[in-house]
């Protein structure tokens, strides 16, 4: 039995230590907003935060998450949308939407560390794959979110 | 409007060389019956597309799959325009599976008698195809047809409901319907000023009989169609609540993972299920023809167990298949003079034979996987006499047929639930996951089983975009005009491969537009033109991949057109313009592109600009690409300027998004996309070796709309075909090096 803190709540889970955090979130805790894309940390669809840092949960053993604060897309905004999510709507970013939880988690972590990233800094931080090609709008939405946050 | 159909079956030659089709329907059901079955208390289905409740909430039933192309929004706009409601009050939900939602346009576009390109669709063949398609009743999303197919029925659905509401109000107030007006969800009587909301009137409205013969608004009366509206599905896609197929959670659900024979057509020969039955969470192992599955209490446990499960395969007759052998077959096909001609005007062969300055080129395109972001999946629950499936799919009718057949239950005991699709691109019109998940769930009757494929399963067991090989010959006159054009193409037939899987008894070697589309119907005025296709089947399963035949034919034809411009020593854009007499719409797109792309402005050394122009799915798209090429073939695609003429625009922002999407999809393929086969198996397995454009190497994209008044065209696919030729043409402009093969990474380019 492992004890995890997910979105501020304590969960006890009965899984093998080497189970990737992704599958514990999805199948054990039923938080399905975090997505499975590749299973090898290549695409970023499974991005969540561990103590505020973005990690790819498909390749992150659950045992390493014990004692940390795990944040998923469901817990990002604490009942209201964040500036990043608002910017995502304003720029009409998602198409199929499957990669967007991971994109939003990656962008949120970036903006926490760097409130006004340049295009190059965005390029370096945002390595997730979107098959629908929402990249140009993601870039605009990150700049817009930075502005929203600065104004708030 | 009440549709009546009788159950019947035909089989046999129909048109165009033996298309055999069977179809059947239930008797005498009103068209809104299946939607009515989904209503909540106080909610009424006024027709097959629209429900209104007594609070005035409006729900539009969307027959098409939402896979990112924005159909929830664009189709709801069609209804809302005529219904006269505030668009903010509209919700969308997936329609049930019912023949009333058949997609006639998709079938018409695929088959060779549609004449869908320059000659319009008013041909007997096209008319017949619409009839057959309506009877066949296949509800499907593909071929960039959603808005084209829904355009009239869904506006009409809104108009008929509006008239029903007006009639209800007139009845209530004892006034003439002509004195009542609908606006923003309220009916008002002009004489007395009395008013009632749609919610107050809906029960009475549901009892009104109306004719479908209601005139629709003309273009200048529309207030919603043509304006950018925020997408209805986006809020749920930023907070994690949107439900995709992989997210389906059902009581007592189990999870399945599979190991499949890596060789096309191979089968399981031995397995040892006892070896894994003590693994954590193990429930059951299932053996089927092409692989084995483990059912467990979580996906991860199922996956671990199936990876451990010892299996041997009989690799069958394709064990030594390779991409090299397939291309050798294609080369053999091109050598002969056999072929099916799709365009034959003048006498290109004689013209070329008589000329001593013939331009020749060979172009090559690889197999490609779809690689939807959401890995393939299907959840199935099999009962004693029923089956229910939940999956992201582009063809619920086909899913229901195959669930019925695999579970061996009566058709009326089959239920298909369509979730959001995490990408589709043609992959999710297939039913392999339905068959596999129902087969597995039969071994655990009564419990829902969620089958998820890994990314490796997905890349290695796709229905691939076919590889293709094309030869070109052409002649120019002294003024630089093209006098003859001969194009021979070798590839398998996508429609035949698909038909073999879906309706094996209908398989026949008949003409297939999806092989020649984008090559036989180029707009350029060339007096002698021959385009031939040599059907070259291979054991590789092939399918519809975003823009289908256009995806390689545009690369071939627009690459070669650029070669002719260079040979004629003409500006590539001006050269195309000089071959477009009589095509004002194509000229319009190119002329606008010339202006907005700043065509002709000087570029620094190492940079180049290329153009491509291509019509597909009823829309014309022109793109200008700017690239930078370094000494060591470092390639940066800097900027794409795109102009589209798709006729009437429903949601302009969606058209722009689909152009961005199609461009990036095609660019990933042009730069990196290649599936190779060795020893009968796919070599690539996941994103590192089947790579994608990411944010860092995504070009700046500017999209401009140029509606010319031509008929409504599609937008989901037409952005994809021009990008590959525009990129290689830009590389030529920058380096003087002509590339005739994709992907560019294989040729040493580092993008």
Boltz contact constraints between the chains, C-beta under 6 A:
constraints:
  - contact:
      token1: [A, 19]
      token2: [B, 300]
      max_distance: 6.0
  - contact:
      token1: [A, 23]
      token2: [B, 299]
      max_distance: 6.0
  - contact:
      token1: [A, 23]
      token2: [B, 300]
      max_distance: 6.0
  - contact:
      token1: [A, 27]
      token2: [B, 298]
      max_distance: 6.0
  - contact:
      token1: [A, 27]
      token2: [B, 299]
      max_distance: 6.0
  - contact:
      token1: [A, 30]
      token2: [B, 249]
      max_distance: 6.0
  - contact:
      token1: [A, 32]
      token2: [B, 247]
      max_distance: 6.0
  - contact:
      token1: [A, 33]
      token2: [B, 240]
      max_distance: 6.0
  - contact:
      token1: [A, 37]
      token2: [B, 373]
      max_distance: 6.0
  - contact:
      token1: [A, 38]
      token2: [B, 455]
      max_distance: 6.0
  - contact:
      token1: [A, 38]
      token2: [B, 686]
      max_distance: 6.0
  - contact:
      token1: [A, 38]
      token2: [B, 687]
      max_distance: 6.0
  - contact:
      token1: [A, 39]
      token2: [B, 454]
      max_distance: 6.0
  - contact:
      token1: [A, 39]
      token2: [B, 455]
      max_distance: 6.0
  - contact:
      token1: [A, 40]
      token2: [B, 686]
      max_distance: 6.0
  - contact:
      token1: [A, 42]
      token2: [B, 687]
      max_distance: 6.0
  - contact:
      token1: [A, 42]
      token2: [B, 688]
      max_distance: 6.0
  - contact:
      token1: [A, 43]
      token2: [B, 687]
      max_distance: 6.0
  - contact:
      token1: [A, 73]
      token2: [B, 240]
      max_distance: 6.0
  - contact:
      token1: [A, 74]
      token2: [B, 240]
      max_distance: 6.0
  - contact:
      token1: [A, 85]
      token2: [B, 238]
      max_distance: 6.0
  - contact:
      token1: [A, 88]
      token2: [B, 238]
      max_distance: 6.0
  - contact:
      token1: [A, 89]
      token2: [B, 234]
      max_distance: 6.0
  - contact:
      token1: [A, 92]
      token2: [B, 653]
      max_distance: 6.0
  - contact:
      token1: [A, 94]
      token2: [B, 234]
      max_distance: 6.0
  - contact:
      token1: [A, 94]
      token2: [B, 237]
      max_distance: 6.0
  - contact:
      token1: [A, 95]
      token2: [B, 68]
      max_distance: 6.0
  - contact:
      token1: [A, 95]
      token2: [B, 661]
      max_distance: 6.0
  - contact:
      token1: [A, 96]
      token2: [B, 67]
      max_distance: 6.0
  - contact:
      token1: [A, 96]
      token2: [B, 68]
      max_distance: 6.0
  - contact:
      token1: [A, 96]
      token2: [B, 422]
      max_distance: 6.0
  - contact:
      token1: [A, 96]
      token2: [B, 423]
      max_distance: 6.0
  - contact:
      token1: [A, 97]
      token2: [B, 237]
      max_distance: 6.0
  - contact:
      token1: [A, 97]
      token2: [B, 242]
      max_distance: 6.0
  - contact:
      token1: [A, 98]
      token2: [B, 373]
      max_distance: 6.0
  - contact:
      token1: [A, 98]
      token2: [B, 374]
      max_distance: 6.0
  - contact:
      token1: [A, 98]
      token2: [B, 422]
      max_distance: 6.0
  - contact:
      token1: [A, 99]
      token2: [B, 373]
      max_distance: 6.0
  - contact:
      token1: [A, 100]
      token2: [B, 237]
      max_distance: 6.0
  - contact:
      token1: [A, 101]
      token2: [B, 240]
      max_distance: 6.0
  - contact:
      token1: [A, 123]
      token2: [B, 695]
      max_distance: 6.0
  - contact:
      token1: [A, 123]
      token2: [B, 696]
      max_distance: 6.0
  - contact:
      token1: [A, 126]
      token2: [B, 695]
      max_distance: 6.0
  - contact:
      token1: [A, 127]
      token2: [B, 694]
      max_distance: 6.0
  - contact:
      token1: [A, 129]
      token2: [B, 692]
      max_distance: 6.0
  - contact:
      token1: [A, 131]
      token2: [B, 373]
      max_distance: 6.0
  - contact:
      token1: [A, 131]
      token2: [B, 423]
      max_distance: 6.0
  - contact:
      token1: [A, 132]
      token2: [B, 68]
      max_distance: 6.0
  - contact:
      token1: [A, 132]
      token2: [B, 661]
      max_distance: 6.0
  - contact:
      token1: [A, 133]
      token2: [B, 660]
      max_distance: 6.0
  - contact:
      token1: [A, 133]
      token2: [B, 661]
      max_distance: 6.0
  - contact:
      token1: [A, 133]
      token2: [B, 664]
      max_distance: 6.0
  - contact:
      token1: [A, 133]
      token2: [B, 665]
      max_distance: 6.0
  - contact:
      token1: [A, 135]
      token2: [B, 695]
      max_distance: 6.0
  - contact:
      token1: [A, 135]
      token2: [B, 698]
      max_distance: 6.0
  - contact:
      token1: [A, 136]
      token2: [B, 660]
      max_distance: 6.0
  - contact:
      token1: [A, 136]
      token2: [B, 701]
      max_distance: 6.0
